Amino acid sequence: MRYPEDHAAFLDFEQFYRTGFVTRVQETPPCQHAGFLFHDAESRGCHRWIYCPLMRVFALLLLAACLLPAQQDRYQRLMRDLLIFDAHIDTPRYFLDEGYRLAAEHSYYELDLPRMKKGHLGAVFFGIYAQPQDYPPQSWLPRALEVLDALRREVAANQDQIEFATTAADVERIHASGRRAALASLEGGHLIAGSLGVLRMFHQLGVRYMTLAHFATNGFADSMTGDPVHNGLSPSGRALVREMNRLGMLVDVSHISDKAVLDAVAESRAPVIASHSSVKAIAPIVRNMPDKVIRAIASKGGVVCINFHAGYLDEAAYKVYYANRPARDREIKEVLSRHENDPARWEMVRAIQRKYFAKMPKTNYRLLLRHVDHVAKLVGPAHVGFGSDFDGISGMVPEGMEDVSHYPVLVKGLMDMGYSDTDIRSIMGLNLVRVMRRAEEVAAKQ
């Protein structure tokens, strides 16, 4: 048999694999040979179809032989200079509380410099936070300052590998130098003690985005998981958004109620981001975003960065997590109370977290990519990214994305899903650079 001159061989093989049919064969009478049935479907001298089911196997093998080297070459070209930018990782509290060090490679938690290098992770927004349910209000601001200080000191101790960044240009310059860019964010408006003056001081200290609320409603915004006090943003919350625009700080709408997100989008003159949120259409849980909200964020040029928490990727996993969380948290509190001065107490905490994570249904990185794909198909690949929430999700990670060393898995996954190089570069990092630059431009016009 021969292939039609007016079609590429690749398309013929693909046709083989999909249907078992090929077109325009040499003139051959019906025959059976070596398990293959060939049958002329039209008269002699015309183009004919033959059916050959076992040829699907042959076509698949031939396709793999032809395409895998090309895909591998494409992957290697991408990885030479690809900027992978994670919008939300919570490691800094471990610097302060546990003496965790960036330079050492660890078998626990999800980020350190050796694993960043393995995973080609080029830039990270590190989360600075004090969960409102874990600390009294008078401790929120000092705790945030201490965690930010710990981040800055740890970065300064490893300047040959990582540098603090405050602008989009900084991120690009540091990445081009072969080092990693560290950026700071505040997770929750409660951390500024109701003061725009404190917000401005955090900006001077290098903070470049703030989540308007965390797990509890505050004076600025209703939380997804808190009481709906303001019906979205309060008047002071709207003023906060305007001041963040003036400073060039990104407005982060993860954690806040759907109505608060819509209010923030309407009030902001710059794109907003959801730094670590997943998709409600796939996993209908309270912390995830419905399509209406995703469209609103995209309409302002913003980006939804997908959270890696297994319970946010899969509703069944979330139900088990949510049911077990009170018992898990009680056990952790008891261990920390009984072993207050024991250096081994943190490993005891991790053991409790592992025990409860093992009870949850398994998820994997392919489900994570489904969330990415949903946003990309809904509003375009210019409006989706990654905000793993690593080191803030108690080890509840999807299989195949256990820590920052595994980011190449996502690049390969996007390639396999048919995304172009341009779209992969956007999703993996350039979308975040774009919104940072746009926020800076809006601020410059004030």
C-alpha positions in Angstrom: 0.0 0.0 0.0 1.1 3.6 -0.5 0.1 6.9 1.0 -1.6 9.7 -0.8 0.8 12.3 -2.2 -1.3 15.2 -1.1 -1.2 14.3 2.6 1.6 14.4 5.2 2.7 11.0 6.4 1.9 12.1 10.0 -1.7 12.7 9.1 -2.0 9.3 7.5 -0.6 7.6 10.6 -3.0 9.6 12.8 -5.9 8.5 10.5 -4.7 4.9 10.8 -4.8 5.2 14.6 -8.2 6.8 14.9 -10.1 4.8 12.3 -8.1 1.8 10.9 -8.7 3.2 7.4 -6.3 4.5 4.8 -6.9 5.9 1.3 -5.5 5.3 -2.2 -3.9 1.9 -2.0 -2.2 -0.1 -4.7 -4.6 -2.2 -6.7 -4.8 -5.5 -4.8 -7.6 -8.1 -4.9 -9.3 -9.0 -1.7 -7.1 -11.2 0.3 -6.2 -12.3 3.8 -2.6 -12.5 4.8 -0.9 -12.7 8.2 -4.0 -11.9 10.1 -4.8 -8.7 8.2 -8.0 -8.4 6.1 -7.7 -6.2 3.1 -10.9 -5.5 1.1 -11.4 -3.4 -2.0 -14.4 -1.1 -1.4 -14.7 0.4 -4.9 -14.1 -0.7 -8.4 -10.8 -1.4 -10.0 -8.8 1.8 -10.8 -10.6 4.0 -8.3 -9.5 5.3 -4.9 -10.5 2.7 -2.3 -10.7 2.3 1.4 -9.3 -0.7 3.2 -10.0 -1.7 6.8 -7.2 -3.0 8.8 -7.9 -3.0 12.6 -4.5 -4.3 13.7 -2.9 -1.4 11.8 -3.9 0.8 14.7 -1.2 -0.8 16.8 1.3 -0.4 14.1 0.3 3.2 13.6 0.6 4.0 17.3 4.1 2.5 17.5 5.2 4.3 14.4 3.7 7.6 15.6 5.6 7.2 18.9 8.9 6.5 17.1 8.4 9.6 14.9 7.1 12.0 17.5 8.8 11.3 20.7 12.2 12.6 19.7 10.6 15.8 18.3 8.6 16.2 21.5 11.7 15.7 23.6 13.6 18.3 21.5 10.7 20.7 22.0 10.7 20.1 25.7 14.4 20.7 26.1 14.2 23.9 24.1 11.4 25.2 26.3 13.2 24.3 29.5 16.4 26.2 28.5 14.8 29.5 29.4 11.3 28.9 30.6 10.3 31.0 33.5 8.2 29.0 36.0 6.6 31.4 38.5 4.5 30.2 41.5 2.1 32.8 42.9 1.9 31.4 46.4 4.2 29.3 48.6 4.2 29.5 52.4 7.7 28.4 53.4 8.8 31.5 55.3 7.1 30.6 58.6 9.4 27.5 58.8 12.4 29.8 58.6 11.2 31.5 61.7 9.7 28.7 63.7 11.8 25.7 62.8 15.1 27.0 61.6 14.4 25.5 58.2 17.1 26.5 55.7 16.7 27.2 52.0 20.2 26.0 51.1 19.7 22.5 52.4 17.8 19.8 50.5 15.0 18.3 52.7 12.9 15.2 52.6 10.0 17.1 54.1 8.0 20.2 53.2 7.9 21.2 49.6 10.5 23.9 48.8 14.2 24.5 49.2 16.9 25.8 46.8 18.1 22.4 45.6 14.6 21.3 44.7 13.8 24.7 43.1 16.8 24.1 40.8 15.7 20.6 39.9 12.2 21.8 39.1 13.4 24.9 37.2 11.3 27.1 39.5 12.4 30.6 38.7 10.3 32.9 40.8 8.0 32.6 43.9 5.6 34.9 45.7 6.2 33.8 49.3 3.3 34.1 51.6 3.6 36.1 54.8 0.7 35.3 57.2 -0.6 34.8 60.7 -3.9 32.8 60.5 -6.5 34.8 62.3 -7.8 31.7 64.0 -4.3 30.8 65.3 -3.1 34.1 66.8 -4.8 36.9 68.9 -5.3 40.1 67.0 -2.5 41.9 68.8 0.0 39.4 67.4 -1.1 39.6 63.7 1.1 42.5 62.7 4.3 41.6 64.7 4.0 38.0 63.5 3.8 39.2 59.9 6.8 41.4 60.3 8.8 38.6 61.9 8.0 36.2 59.1 8.9 38.8 56.4 12.2 39.5 58.2 12.9 35.7 58.3 12.3 35.6 54.5 14.6 38.5 53.8 17.4 37.2 56.0 17.2 33.7 54.4 17.3 35.2 50.9 20.2 37.4 51.9 22.1 34.4 53.2 21.9 32.7 49.7 22.5 35.6 47.3 24.5 33.5 44.9 21.3 31.5 44.2 18.3 33.7 45.0 17.5 37.4 45.1 14.7 39.5 46.5 12.6 41.1 43.7 10.0 43.8 43.7 9.2 44.5 40.0 8.5 42.5 36.9 11.8 43.7 35.5 13.6 42.3 38.6 12.0 38.9 38.0 13.2 38.9 34.4 16.7 40.1 35.2 17.2 37.6 38.0 15.8 34.7 35.9 18.2 35.6 33.1 21.1 35.5 35.5 20.3 31.8 36.3 19.2 32.6 39.9 15.8 32.5 41.6 13.5 35.5 42.3 11.9 35.7 45.8 8.9 38.0 46.2 6.8 38.7 49.2 3.0 38.8 49.7 0.7 39.3 52.6 -2.1 36.7 53.1 -5.0 38.6 54.7 -5.9 42.2 55.2 -6.1 41.7 58.9 -2.3 41.8 58.9 -2.2 45.6 58.3 -4.3 46.4 61.5 -6.9 48.3 59.5 -4.3 50.9 58.5 -3.4 52.1 55.0 -0.2 53.5 56.6 0.8 50.0 57.6 0.0 48.8 54.1 2.4 51.5 52.7 5.1 50.4 55.1 4.8 46.8 53.9 5.1 48.1 50.4 8.3 49.8 51.3 9.5 46.5 52.7 9.0 44.8 49.4 5.5 43.3 49.6 3.9 43.3 46.2 0.5 41.7 46.7 -2.0 41.3 49.5 -4.9 38.9 49.8 -7.9 41.0 51.0 -9.0 38.5 53.6 -7.9 35.1 54.8 -10.1 32.4 56.5 -12.1 35.0 58.5 -14.0 38.1 57.4 -12.2 41.3 58.3 -13.0 45.0 58.1 -12.2 45.1 54.4 -13.8 42.0 52.8 -16.0 39.0 53.4 -14.2 35.7 53.4 -15.4 32.7 51.6 -15.1 30.8 54.9 -16.3 33.7 57.1 -19.5 35.5 58.0 -20.9 37.7 55.2 -20.8 41.0 57.0 -20.2 43.5 54.2 -22.0 41.9 51.2 -18.7 41.8 49.5 -16.2 44.7 50.1 -16.8 47.3 52.7 -16.2 51.0 51.9 -12.8 50.7 53.6 -12.1 47.6 51.4 -12.8 49.7 48.3 -10.4 52.4 49.5 -7.9 49.6 50.2 -8.1 48.4 46.6 -7.6 52.0 45.3 -4.5 52.5 47.5 -3.0 49.2 46.4 -3.5 50.4 42.8 -1.8 53.6 43.6 1.2 51.7 45.1 1.4 49.1 42.4 0.5 46.2 44.6 -1.5 43.4 43.1 -4.9 42.9 44.6 -5.3 39.2 45.5 -8.9 37.8 45.6 -8.3 34.3 46.7 -10.1 33.4 50.0 -12.7 36.2 49.6 -16.4 35.7 48.8 -17.6 35.7 45.3 -19.4 39.1 45.8 -16.2 40.5 47.2 -14.2 39.4 44.2 -16.7 41.0 41.9 -16.5 44.2 43.9 -12.7 44.2 43.8 -12.6 43.6 40.1 -15.1 46.5 39.6 -13.0 48.9 41.9 -9.6 48.0 40.7 -7.9 49.9 37.8 -5.3 47.1 37.4 -5.7 43.4 36.9 -6.4 41.3 40.0 -5.1 37.9 40.7 -6.4 34.8 42.5 -3.1 33.7 43.9 -4.1 30.2 45.0 -7.6 29.1 44.0 -9.1 26.2 42.0 -12.2 25.6 39.9 -15.7 25.1 41.4 -17.0 23.5 38.1 -14.6 20.6 38.7 -14.6 20.5 42.6 -17.7 22.3 44.0 -16.3 23.3 47.4 -16.5 26.6 49.2 -12.9 27.6 48.6 -13.1 27.3 44.8 -14.1 29.8 42.2 -17.2 29.6 40.0 -17.0 30.3 36.3 -18.8 33.7 36.7 -16.0 34.9 39.0 -13.3 33.5 36.8 -14.7 35.4 33.8 -14.8 38.6 35.8 -11.2 38.3 36.8 -10.2 37.6 33.2 -12.3 40.6 32.0 -9.8 42.9 33.8 -6.8 41.1 32.5 -6.3 39.1 35.6 -5.0 35.6 36.3 -6.4 32.6 38.3 -3.5 30.6 39.8 -4.5 27.0 40.5 -4.1 25.7 44.0 -2.5 22.2 44.4 -4.3 21.2 47.6 -5.7 17.7 47.0 -9.0 18.7 48.7 -9.4 21.7 46.4 -8.8 19.6 43.3 -11.3 16.9 44.2 -14.6 17.1 46.1 -14.4 13.6 47.5 -10.9 14.3 48.9 -12.2 17.6 50.4 -15.1 15.9 52.2 -12.7 13.5 54.0 -10.3 16.4 54.7 -13.0 18.6 56.1 -14.5 15.9 58.3 -11.1 14.9 59.8 -9.7 18.4 60.2 -11.0 19.1 63.7 -9.5 15.9 65.0 -6.2 16.5 63.2 -5.9 20.0 64.5 -6.7 18.9 68.1 -3.9 16.3 67.9 -1.4 18.9 66.6 -2.3 21.3 69.3 -1.9 18.7 72.0 1.5 17.7 70.6 2.8 21.2 70.5 1.5 21.9 74.0 3.1 18.7 75.5 6.4 19.1 73.7 6.8 22.8 73.7 10.6 22.7 74.0 11.2 19.5 72.1 13.0 20.0 68.8 11.3 16.8 67.5 7.8 18.3 67.9 7.7 19.4 64.3 8.3 15.9 63.0 5.5 14.8 65.3 3.2 17.3 63.7 4.2 16.2 60.2 3.5 12.6 61.2 0.0 13.6 62.3 -0.5 15.4 59.0 0.6 12.4 57.0 -1.7 10.1 59.0 -4.8 12.2 58.1 -3.7 12.8 54.5 -3.5 9.0 54.0 -7.2 8.8 54.7 -8.1 11.0 51.8 -8.8 9.7 48.3 -5.8 10.0 46.0 -5.5 12.7 43.4 -2.8 13.3 40.8 -1.3 16.0 38.8 -3.5 15.2 35.8 -6.5 16.5 37.8 -4.5 19.6 38.6 -4.1 20.1 34.8 -7.8 19.6 34.3 -8.4 22.7 36.5 -5.8 24.6 34.4 -7.4 23.4 31.2 -10.9 24.5 32.4 -9.8 28.1 33.0 -7.8 28.2 29.7 -10.8 27.0 27.7 -13.2 29.3 29.6 -11.3 32.6 29.4 -8.1 31.8 27.5 -4.6 30.7 28.5 -3.6 34.3 29.2 -5.6 34.1 32.4 -4.4 31.0 34.2 -1.3 30.1 36.2 0.0 28.2 39.2 -0.3 29.1 42.9 0.6 25.8 44.5 0.1 26.8 48.2 3.1 24.5 48.8 4.1 24.5 52.5 0.7 25.8 53.4 -1.4 22.7 52.7 0.0 20.3 55.3 1.5 18.0 52.7 -1.8 17.3 51.0 -0.3 17.3 47.5 -1.4 15.4 44.3 0.6 12.4 43.2 3.2 13.5 40.7 3.5 17.0 42.2 4.9 16.3 45.6 7.2 19.3 45.7 8.7 22.1 43.6 11.1 19.7 41.9 8.2 18.3 39.9 7.2 21.4 37.9 8.5 19.8 34.6 5.7 17.3 34.9 3.3 20.1 34.3 5.2 21.4 31.3 5.1 18.0 29.7 1.4 17.6 30.7 0.6 20.9 28.9 2.5 19.8 25.9 0.6 16.5 25.8 -2.7 18.4 26.0 -1.8 20.3 22.9 -0.8 23.7 24.3 1.5 25.8 22.1 4.9 26.9 23.4 3.6 30.4 23.7 0.7 29.3 25.8 2.9 27.1 28.0 5.2 30.0 28.6 2.3 32.2 29.6 0.7 29.7 31.9 3.9 28.6 33.6 5.0 32.2 34.5 4.7 35.0 32.0 1.0 35.7 32.8 2.1 36.7 36.3 4.9 38.9 35.0 2.4 40.6 32.7 0.0 41.5 35.5 2.8 42.7 37.7 4.0 45.0 34.9 0.5 46.3 34.3 0.0 47.1 38.0 3.3 49.0 37.9 2.1 51.0 34.9 -1.2 51.8 36.6 0.7 53.1 39.6 3.0 55.2 37.5 0.0 57.1 36.1 -1.3 58.1 39.5 
